[in-house]
Amino acid sequence: MSHKQANLLHAIFNEPVSANIHWREVESLLKHLGGQVEPSHGARFKVTLNGVTDFLHHPHHSNECTRELIKHLREFLAQAGVSVSTYEAEKGQ
């Protein structure tokens, strides 16, 4: 994982929720983690990661993700077994 992707992972799980995260960065991180990101209906994307599937909405009027989208993404990543602590554990090996 690149330093930029690690910082993004930290930003996703950080409080307060960041509003300065771009969709293309999220998509890149999901793909790096082994996820599949497929267009669905309109601005919806079907995301599958570690056997967990969910739908995420691409921001409509800009490329910056809303706080609600980041919260949803955080929950999805947690369900898929991805967290800062699991990344740190893998990094330490």
C-alpha atoms as one frame of an Amber mdcrd trajectory, in Angstrom:
protein
   0.000   0.000   0.000   1.367   3.377  -0.931   1.828   6.139   1.618  -1.018
   8.099  -0.004  -3.399   5.132   0.252  -2.411   4.579   3.889  -3.162   8.239
   4.648  -6.529   7.881   2.915  -7.372   4.826   5.022  -6.506   6.804   8.155
  -8.654   9.725   6.938 -11.648   7.447   6.327 -11.556   6.058   9.867 -10.587
   9.353  11.521 -12.953  11.478  13.601 -14.319  13.950  12.724 -15.232  12.645
   9.296 -13.212  14.314   6.562 -15.000  16.065   3.716 -11.881  16.427   1.578
 -11.743  12.917   0.104 -12.110  12.461  -3.643 -14.062   9.642  -5.245 -11.179
   8.580  -7.524  -8.960   8.119  -4.435 -11.631   5.944  -2.789 -12.025   3.893
  -5.963  -8.254   3.420  -6.212  -8.025   2.324  -2.567 -10.861  -0.174  -2.969
  -9.215  -1.687  -6.038  -5.847  -1.853  -4.252  -7.485  -3.718  -1.373  -8.751
  -6.295  -3.874 -12.238  -4.922  -4.316 -14.267  -4.910  -7.482 -15.928  -1.615
  -8.378 -18.578  -1.886 -11.083 -20.975   0.813 -12.350 -24.562   0.018 -11.462
 -27.499   2.387 -11.965 -26.812   6.083 -12.484 -24.306   7.276  -9.895 -24.363
   3.976  -7.984 -21.398   1.619  -7.961 -21.522  -2.008  -6.846 -18.503  -2.707
  -4.658 -17.420  -6.198  -3.580 -14.562  -6.644  -1.118 -13.651  -9.784   0.842
 -17.030 -11.342   0.028 -19.022  -8.306   1.189 -21.083  -6.422  -1.398 -22.598
  -2.960  -1.086 -23.563  -0.007  -3.252 -21.802   3.345  -3.017 -22.984   6.563
  -4.631 -20.574   8.647  -6.689 -20.791  12.336  -5.719 -23.139  14.144  -8.117
 -21.895  17.708  -8.377 -18.226  17.315  -7.548 -15.617  14.645  -7.059 -15.428
  15.201  -3.292 -17.227  12.607  -1.199 -19.824  13.729   1.307 -19.434  12.986
   4.995 -22.376  10.588   4.732 -20.631   8.658   1.954 -17.435   8.425   4.021
 -19.428   7.117   7.009 -21.072   4.534   4.744 -17.685   3.604   3.287 -16.237
   3.238   6.802 -19.032   0.821   7.751 -18.555  -1.143   4.528 -14.799  -1.450
   5.052 -15.323  -2.574   8.654 -17.780  -5.272   7.509 -15.217  -6.394   4.921
 -12.559  -6.706   7.632 -10.529  -3.638   6.660  -9.392  -1.192   9.330  -6.373
   0.899  10.207  -5.327  -1.660  12.831  -5.397  -4.556  10.332  -3.318  -2.465
   7.926  -0.825  -1.614  10.695  -0.593  -5.324  11.654   0.141  -6.314   8.040
   2.675  -3.514   7.707   4.543  -4.673  10.806   5.088  -8.199   9.443
